[in-house]
Amino acid sequence: MGQMVISRMEKRIVIRLDGAATVDMRIKGDVRSEDAAHKRSVLSRLQTRALSAVSALPILLTASFSAHAEDMLGLIDTPFGMKVGTFEVVQFAMFLGAMGAALLSAGWLIRERSRIAHENRHLRDKVADLNVTVQRNEALLNLKDQRVIVWEGSSSTPVLIGSLPPEIGVPESRSLFLAFGRWLRVESVTLLDRSVSALREKARPFDIAIETSKGTPLEVQGRTSGGYAIVRFINPGEVRAAQAMLKAENYHLSEAVATLRGLLDAIDMPAWSRSSEGQLNWVNLAYAKAVDERDPNSAVRDGRELFGVQARERIERDKTLNRKFHDQLSTVVGGDRHVFSVTDIAASNGSAGMAIDISEAELIREEFKRTVLNHSDTLDQLNSAVAMFDANRKLQFFNQAFAKLWGLETPFLESNPDNAMLLDRFRSDGILPEQPDWRRWKEQVLSAYHSIESQEYVWHLTDGRTLRVIVNPQPKGGVTWVFENLTEKLELESRYNTLIKVQGQTLDYLAEGVAVFGSDGKVRLANPAFASLWSLKSEQVAEGTHISAIRRVCEPVSDADNWESFVTTVTGFDDERRSLSGHIELTTGKILSYATAPLPNGQTMLTFVDVTDSVQVERALKEKNEALERTDELKNDFVQHVSYELRSPLTNIMGFTELLQTPMTGPLNDRQRDYLDHIGTSSSVLLTIVNDILDLATVDAGIMELDISDVSVTDAVTVASEKVADRLKEHNILLDTRIETGTGSFRADAARIKQVLSNLLSNAANYAPEGSTITLKCWREQTEMVFSVMDNGPGMPDYVLDSIFKRFQPYPNGGRKRGAGLGLSIVKGFVELHGGTVDIDSSAGKGTLVTCRFPLEARTFSLAAE
């Protein structure tokens, strides 16, 4: 076997075979590389290939030896007469194989060296070119008119290259430069931040123009390359600066147009724009909807017109003359005819218009006109004189009674005279009496124009008439005067007083015995005939004597059962007070015909007559009783009718108030808004009173039906508490709600239960001191559901408790607001309609406790009208 040695230092290959033969191959040329690693790699490959060649020699020799085995068994004669043995032949063959392998390796090494040298020259040239390019790019980036920010991937720390001149307002410091808000305008900062975010997050390139705080424009370009995000700030020249400014202005204008069109698309008013040839080039969603198109593009593409040919020709004529059109036009939308207020403006390159649907407003305006006319006709039918003055104290409306009262001519009143001038004329005509200080008196009367409360006066005219004058301020600064002629009323009162005296004297001389008892059972009135018929002394029937005392005296000479019924009738608490009549026989043999008659305010009248006079007395009492019943029915009918009639105008007033508060009616000053708030609040309160009156009237008529269902106690208490939450918060009053465990629900009318609780809490909040606590409790008690409301207010004296459930009788004993006196009446009516009861425990200075008991299974009960 041979041995190959590669000498790297001398750049040669030496192959030694067994024996003395040696092959020495020198490598000519330069096998240098650019670096040591490349040299080591080349030499390693050469060594590996040379060894491979040497390793293949035994295989070649073995194959040769096998092919010529016969020749190798003996000696071979050479031409020189020498005999060569087998070993010498083998040794020679190995030498020749090693020489051939060495020559092949040398040739391959030479070729490899040439290729590597060529690659090295190419790489050196490329590196040199790249170095030149990098130097050139760095020189360009480091110019004074641009600066570059480079972000690598998601890294938040960028690399800054280049600079911008500081005189244009760009800081040189890295931290100050990256704080764009310190040296850019606000709108430029927003635009730049949005563009950079889109570049880094969505790889969206951009070209924008921004302005420094000194007004210098800059061009900003954003691009991505591989994993890098690059933003370049460029300082343009004067021409490019102007272009950048135009570009920025164009961007802002485009944004403004897009915003405006977005706004027009959001409103429910058809809007459009036309080209200079009059063709539609844009419409909003409302326009497309009005012309029954799916989207605005379809409406523009199909040329769908909102108005007819004549209307469009009229619009074009007006725009030709005045450059704009503004009027009302009608067209059919959705199968119905609508009236639009149309505004169309012409410009140099086209026109734009908008249409506002005023169909409902026109209907409301017509309804308002009809309402005003109806009110005027109604006021003209009144006997009370009415005059309305505006904020400038000019007469705007008067009814016929006003002109008749003061004897003024209609043309003069229609000239809108001043209020002060009218007062002076009344004085000069001698109608108004002279005042000690006329100027001060007139200023006091006219102070109503600066007041928010109504004022009331009584004027005694020189002709003997007496007027009740009510001066009511209007929300818009005007004043309404109402003059009620009290002359006849005072005369009637005088006649009434005289009549009472005459009737009293008449009763004293009547043969019929009459006694009137109050609801407490005490005598209010008794004539001498009553005492004479029962043989009573005058002090025994004196005013204030209780009926039980009279019973003790009269019962021994009459039937005890009759006097039992008399006492029950006078002092009983029956919901329905009944009249009694009959005959009673005294032990003296005198037969009396008696009758009991309920009177207003819980009073009761007892009458006794002899049998001979019974028919006449009975007829008189029946007529009086029927008159009282008709009066009561007339009262109920009047309340119901007026309540229903008030609802319509109240609804209109509230609707117009809300309409005036909307921006479409125009701006309002603070005073007008305050007046509208007062109108809305007062209308809501009045509507609540009307609804309460209607509820009571429905209960009285016996036609109210309860909607019985399962009522959750927790839900009912929560709803009632929310209704008074603002009022409690206003006065710093706490509401302590205590619902016992297991209360659950019961069968009742949920709406009426919530109304009862809300009225109780509102009543308590009206009287509870600020900073106090109202307690609302609920618990089950056998077959009843019990609610109680407790406050720490001033309480109510006993005389108030006797009539606390009466209607229209509010008692201002420490309350913040004085209502119509219907809250507790409604509570009592609805609780009793469920078959429940209401109890009030109160005394002066100790607060009030109201307890309502409802049956767990409610059924409708009918209530009699009070």
Secondary structure in CASP SS format (residue, H / E / C, confidence):
PFRMAT SS
TARGET T0000
AUTHOR 0000-0000-0000
METHOD secondary structure of the structure
MODEL  1
M C 1.00
G C 1.00
Q E 1.00
M E 1.00
V E 1.00
I E 1.00
S E 1.00
R C 1.00
M C 1.00
E C 1.00
K C 1.00
R E 1.00
I E 1.00
V E 1.00
I E 1.00
R E 1.00
L C 1.00
D C 1.00
G C 1.00
A C 1.00
A C 1.00
T E 1.00
V E 1.00
D E 1.00
M E 1.00
R E 1.00
I C 1.00
K C 1.00
G C 1.00
D C 1.00
V C 1.00
R C 1.00
S C 1.00
E C 1.00
D C 1.00
A H 1.00
A H 1.00
H H 1.00
K H 1.00
R H 1.00
S H 1.00
V H 1.00
L H 1.00
S H 1.00
R H 1.00
L H 1.00
Q H 1.00
T H 1.00
R H 1.00
A H 1.00
L H 1.00
S H 1.00
A H 1.00
V H 1.00
S H 1.00
A C 1.00
L H 1.00
P H 1.00
I H 1.00
L H 1.00
L H 1.00
T H 1.00
A H 1.00
S H 1.00
F H 1.00
S H 1.00
A H 1.00
H C 1.00
A H 1.00
E H 1.00
D H 1.00
M H 1.00
L C 1.00
G C 1.00
L C 1.00
I E 1.00
D E 1.00
T C 1.00
P C 1.00
F C 1.00
G C 1.00
M C 1.00
K E 1.00
V E 1.00
G C 1.00
T H 1.00
F H 1.00
E H 1.00
V H 1.00
V H 1.00
Q H 1.00
F H 1.00
A H 1.00
M H 1.00
F H 1.00
L H 1.00
G H 1.00
A H 1.00
M H 1.00
G H 1.00
A H 1.00
A H 1.00
L H 1.00
L H 1.00
S H 1.00
A H 1.00
G H 1.00
W H 1.00
L H 1.00
I H 1.00
R H 1.00
E H 1.00
R H 1.00
S H 1.00
R H 1.00
I H 1.00
A H 1.00
H H 1.00
E H 1.00
N H 1.00
R H 1.00
H H 1.00
L H 1.00
R H 1.00
D H 1.00
K H 1.00
V H 1.00
A H 1.00
D H 1.00
L H 1.00
N H 1.00
V H 1.00
T H 1.00
V H 1.00
Q H 1.00
R H 1.00
N H 1.00
E H 1.00
A H 1.00
L H 1.00
L H 1.00
N C 1.00
L C 1.00
K C 1.00
D C 1.00
Q E 1.00
R E 1.00
V E 1.00
I E 1.00
V E 1.00
W E 1.00
E E 1.00
G C 1.00
S C 1.00
S C 1.00
S C 1.00
T C 1.00
P C 1.00
V E 1.00
L E 1.00
I E 1.00
G E 1.00
S E 1.00
L C 1.00
P C 1.00
P H 1.00
E H 1.00
I H 1.00
G C 1.00
V C 1.00
P C 1.00
E C 1.00
S C 1.00
R H 1.00
S H 1.00
L H 1.00
F H 1.00
L H 1.00
A C 1.00
F H 1.00
G H 1.00
R H 1.00
W C 1.00
L E 1.00
R C 1.00
V H 1.00
E H 1.00
S H 1.00
V H 1.00
T H 1.00
L H 1.00
L H 1.00
D H 1.00
R H 1.00
S H 1.00
V H 1.00
S H 1.00
A H 1.00
L H 1.00
R H 1.00
E H 1.00
K H 1.00
A C 1.00
R C 1.00
P C 1.00
F E 1.00
D E 1.00
I E 1.00
A E 1.00
I E 1.00
E E 1.00
T E 1.00
S C 1.00
K C 1.00
G C 1.00
T C 1.00
P E 1.00
L E 1.00
E E 1.00
V E 1.00
Q E 1.00
G E 1.00
R E 1.00
T E 1.00
S E 1.00
G C 1.00
G C 1.00
Y E 1.00
A E 1.00
I E 1.00
V E 1.00
R E 1.00
F E 1.00
I E 1.00
N C 1.00
P C 1.00
G C 1.00
E H 1.00
V H 1.00
R H 1.00
A H 1.00
A H 1.00
Q H 1.00
A H 1.00
M H 1.00
L H 1.00
K H 1.00
A H 1.00
E H 1.00
N H 1.00
Y H 1.00
H H 1.00
L H 1.00
S H 1.00
E H 1.00
A H 1.00
V H 1.00
A H 1.00
T H 1.00
L H 1.00
R H 1.00
G H 1.00
L H 1.00
L H 1.00
D H 1.00
A H 1.00
I C 1.00
D C 1.00
M C 1.00
P C 1.00
A E 1.00
W E 1.00
S E 1.00
R E 1.00
S E 1.00
S C 1.00
E C 1.00
G C 1.00
Q C 1.00
L E 1.00
N E 1.00
W E 1.00
V E 1.00
N C 1.00
L H 1.00
A H 1.00
Y H 1.00
A H 1.00
K H 1.00
A H 1.00
V C 1.00
D C 1.00
E C 1.00
R C 1.00
D C 1.00
P H 1.00
N H 1.00
S H 1.00
A H 1.00
V H 1.00
R H 1.00
D H 1.00
G C 1.00
R C 1.00
E C 1.00
L C 1.00
F C 1.00
G C 1.00
V H 1.00
Q H 1.00
A H 1.00
R H 1.00
E H 1.00
R H 1.00
I H 1.00
E H 1.00
R H 1.00
D H 1.00
K H 1.00
T H 1.00
L H 1.00
N H 1.00
R C 1.00
K E 1.00
F E 1.00
H E 1.00
D E 1.00
Q E 1.00
L E 1.00
S E 1.00
T E 1.00
V E 1.00
V E 1.00
G C 1.00
G C 1.00
D E 1.00
R E 1.00
H E 1.00
V E 1.00
F E 1.00
S E 1.00
V E 1.00
T E 1.00
D E 1.00
I E 1.00
A E 1.00
A E 1.00
S C 1.00
N C 1.00
G E 1.00
S E 1.00
A E 1.00
G E 1.00
M E 1.00
A E 1.00
I E 1.00
D E 1.00
I C 1.00
S H 1.00
E H 1.00
A H 1.00
E H 1.00
L H 1.00
I H 1.00
R H 1.00
E H 1.00
E H 1.00
F H 1.00
K H 1.00
R H 1.00
T H 1.00
V H 1.00
L H 1.00
N H 1.00
H H 1.00
S H 1.00
D H 1.00
T H 1.00
L H 1.00
D H 1.00
Q H 1.00
L C 1.00
N C 1.00
S C 1.00
A E 1.00
V E 1.00
A E 1.00
M E 1.00
F E 1.00
D C 1.00
A C 1.00
N C 1.00
R C 1.00
K E 1.00
L E 1.00
Q E 1.00
F E 1.00
F E 1.00
N C 1.00
Q H 1.00
A H 1.00
F H 1.00
A H 1.00
K H 1.00
L H 1.00
W H 1.00
G C 1.00
L C 1.00
E C 1.00
T H 1.00
P H 1.00
F H 1.00
L H 1.00
E H 1.00
S C 1.00
N C 1.00
P C 1.00
D E 1.00
N H 1.00
A H 1.00
M H 1.00
L H 1.00
L H 1.00
D H 1.00
R H 1.00
F H 1.00
R H 1.00
S H 1.00
D C 1.00
G C 1.00
I C 1.00
L C 1.00
P C 1.00
E C 1.00
Q C 1.00
P C 1.00
D C 1.00
W H 1.00
R H 1.00
R H 1.00
W H 1.00
K H 1.00
E H 1.00
Q H 1.00
V H 1.00
L H 1.00
S H 1.00
A H 1.00
Y H 1.00
H H 1.00
S C 1.00
I C 1.00
E C 1.00
S C 1.00
Q E 1.00
E E 1.00
Y E 1.00
V E 1.00
W E 1.00
H E 1.00
L C 1.00
T C 1.00
D C 1.00
G C 1.00
R C 1.00
T E 1.00
L E 1.00
R E 1.00
V E 1.00
I E 1.00
V E 1.00
N E 1.00
P E 1.00
Q C 1.00
P C 1.00
K C 1.00
G C 1.00
G C 1.00
V E 1.00
T E 1.00
W E 1.00
V E 1.00
F E 1.00
E E 1.00
N E 1.00
L C 1.00
T H 1.00
E H 1.00
K H 1.00
L H 1.00
E H 1.00
L H 1.00
E H 1.00
S H 1.00
R H 1.00
Y H 1.00
N H 1.00
T H 1.00
L H 1.00
I H 1.00
K H 1.00
V H 1.00
Q H 1.00
G H 1.00
Q H 1.00
T H 1.00
L H 1.00
D H 1.00
Y H 1.00
L C 1.00
A C 1.00
E C 1.00
G E 1.00
V E 1.00
A E 1.00
V E 1.00
F E 1.00
G C 1.00
S C 1.00
D C 1.00
G C 1.00
K E 1.00
V E 1.00
R E 1.00
L E 1.00
A E 1.00
N C 1.00
P H 1.00
A H 1.00
F H 1.00
A H 1.00
S H 1.00
L H 1.00
W C 1.00
S C 1.00
L C 1.00
K C 1.00
S H 1.00
E H 1.00
Q H 1.00
V H 1.00
A C 1.00
E C 1.00
G C 1.00
T C 1.00
H E 1.00
I H 1.00
S H 1.00
A H 1.00
I H 1.00
R H 1.00
R H 1.00
V H 1.00
C H 1.00
E H 1.00
P H 1.00
V H 1.00
S C 1.00
D C 1.00
A H 1.00
D H 1.00
N H 1.00
W H 1.00
E H 1.00
S H 1.00
F H 1.00
V H 1.00
T H 1.00
T H 1.00
V H 1.00
T H 1.00
G C 1.00
F C 1.00
D C 1.00
D C 1.00
E C 1.00
R C 1.00
R C 1.00
S C 1.00
L E 1.00
S E 1.00
G E 1.00
H E 1.00
I E 1.00
E E 1.00
L C 1.00
T C 1.00
T C 1.00
G C 1.00
K C 1.00
I E 1.00
L E 1.00
S E 1.00
Y E 1.00
A E 1.00
T E 1.00
A E 1.00
P E 1.00
L E 1.00
P H 1.00
N H 1.00
G H 1.00
Q E 1.00
T E 1.00
M E 1.00
L E 1.00
T E 1.00
F E 1.00
V E 1.00
D E 1.00
V H 1.00
T H 1.00
D H 1.00
S H 1.00
V H 1.00
Q H 1.00
V H 1.00
E H 1.00
R H 1.00
A H 1.00
L H 1.00
K H 1.00
E H 1.00
K H 1.00
N H 1.00
E H 1.00
A H 1.00
L H 1.00
E H 1.00
R H 1.00
T H 1.00
D H 1.00
E H 1.00
L H 1.00
K H 1.00
N H 1.00
D H 1.00
F H 1.00
V H 1.00
Q H 1.00
H H 1.00
V H 1.00
S H 1.00
Y H 1.00
E H 1.00
L H 1.00
R H 1.00
S H 1.00
P H 1.00
L H 1.00
T H 1.00
N H 1.00
I H 1.00
M H 1.00
G H 1.00
F H 1.00
T H 1.00
E H 1.00
L H 1.00
L H 1.00
Q C 1.00
T C 1.00
P H 1.00
M H 1.00
T H 1.00
G C 1.00
P C 1.00
L C 1.00
N C 1.00
D H 1.00
R H 1.00
Q H 1.00
R H 1.00
D H 1.00
Y H 1.00
L H 1.00
D H 1.00
H H 1.00
I H 1.00
G H 1.00
T H 1.00
S H 1.00
S H 1.00
S H 1.00
V H 1.00
L H 1.00
L H 1.00
T H 1.00
I H 1.00
V H 1.00
N H 1.00
D H 1.00
I H 1.00
L H 1.00
D H 1.00
L H 1.00
A H 1.00
T H 1.00
V H 1.00
D H 1.00
A H 1.00
G C 1.00
I C 1.00
M C 1.00
E C 1.00
L C 1.00
D C 1.00
I E 1.00
S E 1.00
D E 1.00
V E 1.00
S E 1.00
V H 1.00
T H 1.00
D H 1.00
A H 1.00
V H 1.00
T H 1.00
V H 1.00
A H 1.00
S H 1.00
E H 1.00
K H 1.00
V C 1.00
A H 1.00
D H 1.00
R H 1.00
L H 1.00
K H 1.00
E H 1.00
H C 1.00
N C 1.00
I C 1.00
L E 1.00
L E 1.00
D E 1.00
T E 1.00
R E 1.00
I E 1.00
E C 1.00
T C 1.00
G C 1.00
T C 1.00
G C 1.00
S E 1.00
F E 1.00
R E 1.00
A E 1.00
D E 1.00
A H 1.00
A H 1.00
R H 1.00
I H 1.00
K H 1.00
Q H 1.00
V H 1.00
L H 1.00
S H 1.00
N H 1.00
L H 1.00
L H 1.00
S H 1.00
N H 1.00
A H 1.00
A H 1.00
N H 1.00
Y H 1.00
A C 1.00
P C 1.00
E C 1.00
G C 1.00
S C 1.00
T E 1.00
I E 1.00
T E 1.00
L E 1.00
K E 1.00
C E 1.00
W E 1.00
R E 1.00
E E 1.00
Q C 1.00
T C 1.00
E E 1.00
M E 1.00
V E 1.00
F E 1.00
S E 1.00
V E 1.00
M E 1.00
D E 1.00
N C 1.00
G C 1.00
P C 1.00
G C 1.00
M C 1.00
P C 1.00
D H 1.00
Y H 1.00
V H 1.00
L H 1.00
D C 1.00
S C 1.00
I C 1.00
F C 1.00
K C 1.00
R C 1.00
F C 1.00
Q C 1.00
P C 1.00
Y C 1.00
P C 1.00
N C 1.00
G C 1.00
G C 1.00
R C 1.00
K C 1.00
R C 1.00
G C 1.00
A C 1.00
G C 1.00
L C 1.00
G H 1.00
L H 1.00
S H 1.00
I H 1.00
V H 1.00
K H 1.00
G H 1.00
F H 1.00
V H 1.00
E H 1.00
L H 1.00
H C 1.00
G C 1.00
G C 1.00
T E 1.00
V E 1.00
D E 1.00
I E 1.00
D E 1.00
S E 1.00
S C 1.00
A C 1.00
G C 1.00
K C 1.00
G C 1.00
T E 1.00
L E 1.00
V E 1.00
T E 1.00
C E 1.00
R E 1.00
F E 1.00
P E 1.00
L C 1.00
E E 1.00
A C 1.00
R C 1.00
T C 1.00
F C 1.00
S C 1.00
L C 1.00
A C 1.00
A C 1.00
E C 1.00
END
